[in-house]
């Protein structure tokens, strides 16, 4: 028997065994609901689950909120897909997020010819579905127009900007769902190269890359040529405006 206020109730013998686990019910029996494994998540009503409860990102504070979704620093030099937020188990949706802020800082570690290409990964799409345009500017102010319709990757910058070994750079990326073309993910990036004063801006439309409308499962950075040095870092913030 267990005491509940002024009343006694029966105890079916369910033992909680894990830190943070709570008692709940799935319409047929008592069950233990575990924590999500993610700090700062909140427990919300969700009719699609067996218990009617689910742990979700706390993205609904009054007046809007920002939450850190991903933050990773390379411990060794990396090439290929060097950073990736995998939210496939709980996809990021247009209902939960109005837009995303990403901050990428790094140093190239190329070998001759010392050029590096950076790509933005959207749902791991490899089809020719990226439409992009932008502009590169060198230290003397010479501008080079860049465009590709379509492209195989969403290219943030190439060897025109990241043109040397030990090339330090910072890149700010803002992106989000297209409310009309619901399988599109649009972004704008601005990259500055400290080593020689070069900079680049890019507009990229991931056209029909989302597997499900208004829902994204992967956001990441790929290195198409050469490497990034250990210490390079990528951070993603999700923003909800109410």
N, C-alpha and C positions, 0 to 999 in steps of 0.2 A: 504494500500500500504506500501511496505517496500523499503528502499534505499539499493542498492547493487552496490557499486562502482559508476560508472557514469550512471547506469540504475536503473529504478524502476521496481519491479516485484510484482506480486499479492501475497497476503498472504491468504492462505486457512483457517486461523483461528486456527491452531493447537497451543495449549497452553502447554508449558512444565511445569510440576508440581513437579518434583522430582530433588533433588540436583544431579548434574552431568549428567543429561539427555541431549541428543543431538538430533537435527533434522536429519532424514534420510528418505529413501524412500524404499518401498517394491515392487516396480514395478507397483503398482496400486494406491497408495496414500502415503501422507506424514505420517510418524510415529515418535514417540519419542523412542529413544534407551536408556535404562537405564544403569547405571554402573554395573559392574560385582559383586560388593560386596567384592572384594578381592583387597587389596592394591598391587601396583606395577604391575598389569596386564596391557597389552597394547592392543590397538584396531588394529585388523588385518583384511585383506580381507579373507572372507570365503564364498565360493560359495554355501555351503550347507545350509546357513541360509536365511531367507526371505529377509533380508536387504542387504545381501552380506557382512556383517560385524560381527565380534565377538570379545569379550574380551578374551584374552589368556594369559597364563603364559609367562612372558618375559624371554624365555630360549634360545634366539638365538643371544646373543651378539657376536660380532666378536671375534674369538679365544676361545669361550666357556664361560660358565657362571655357577654359582651356585645360586640356589634360595631356600629359606626356604619354605618348603611345609607344615610343621606341627610343632607345639611346644606346649606341654601341660604339666602342672604340677598337680599332684593329690592334691586336697584340703582335701580329707578324705581318710582313708585307703581303698584300693580297691582289689577286687579279680575278677576272670573271665576275660572278656575283659576290661582291664584297660586303654588302649590307642588305638585309631583307627583313621587313616586318611581315611575319606570317600570321595573319588573322583569319585563316581559312576556317578554323573551328568556330569563330564568332565574327563573321564579316562586318566590316565598317559600312554603315549605311547612310544615305542622305538624310534619313530621319534623325539619326544621332549626331551627324556632323555637318555643319554648314561649309567648312573648308578646312584645309590642312596647311600647316606651316612646317617647312623642313629647313634644317640648317646643316650644311655639309662643309667641313673644313678638312684640309688634307695637304699632303706633300707627295708629289710624284716620285717614283723610283724606277724610271725607265732605263732601258739600255739603248745604245745607238740604233736608230736615229733620235732617241730621247723625246719621243712624242707619246702622249697619253690621250685616250678618248674616254669620256664619262657618259654613261647612259642612265636614263631614269626608267626603272622597271615598273610596269603597271600590270598586275595580274599575270605576270610571267608570259605575256603575249610575245610570240616571235613572228607573227604574220605581218605582212606589209600594211599596217594599219596606223602608222604614225604620220601625222602631217605637221610640219614644223617650219618656222621661219624665224630669223633673228639677224643679229649683227655682231661682228667682231670688230674691236677697236684696239690698235696697238699703241705703244707708248707715245708715238708722235702724232696720234690722232687720226691715222689712216683707217678708214672704215671699209669693211668687207661684208657685203650682204651674203647671207647664207639661207638656203631654203631647200626643202626636199618634200615632194608630194607624190607618192608616199615614201616613207622610209621604213627600214626594218627595225629601227630602235628609236626611242625618244632621246636624241643626242643633246646633252647639256653643253658640251664643249669638246673640241678635238685638238689635234696637234698644232693647229694654228694659234691656239691660246696656251695650251699646256705643252709647251714646245721644248722643255729642257728637263734634265734630271734635277732632283731636289727643288722642284717648282712648287712654291707655297701658294695656296689659293683658298678662297672662301666662297661659298655659293648659297644664296637664299632662294628657296623654291616655295611658291604658293600655288596650290591646286585644289580642285574639287570636282564634284559631279556636275555635268551639264543638265540643267533641269528640263530641257527640251529633248535633246538627244540623250536619253537616259542610260545608254551603254557607253557614252563618251566620258573621258576624264581629261579635263583641260588644266594646263599649268603654265606658269610664267616663272622663269628663272633669271637670276642676275649673278654672274660669277666675276670675281676680281682676282687677278693673278699678281701677288705681291712682288714676285721676283723681278718682273720686268714692266709692271704697270699695265699689262694688257687686261681687257675686260670683254665680257660677252653677255648678251641677253638673248633669250630664246622664248618663243611661244610654241608650245607643243600641244597638239590635240591627239590623244589616244582614241582613235575613232573606232567605235564598236568593239573595244577591247574587253569590256566587263562581261563576265560570264552571265551574271544576273543584273538586271537593270537596277541602277542606283545602289550598287553593292560592290565593294572592293575587298579582295582577299589578300593581296600582296602589294606592298610598296617597297621599292628598294633602289639600290645604286649598283650598276655594273661597270666594270672597267673593260672596254673593248680592246684597248691596246696597252701593253706594258702593265705596270703595277702602281698601287698606292702604298706609301710607307706605313709601317706600324705607327700608331698614334693618330692616324686619320679617323675622323669621327662623324657620325650621322645621327641626327636627332629629328623625330617627328612629333609634332603637336597636333592634336585634333581640337577644333574649335566649334562650339555650338552657340549660335546666336538666337535668342528667343525674343 
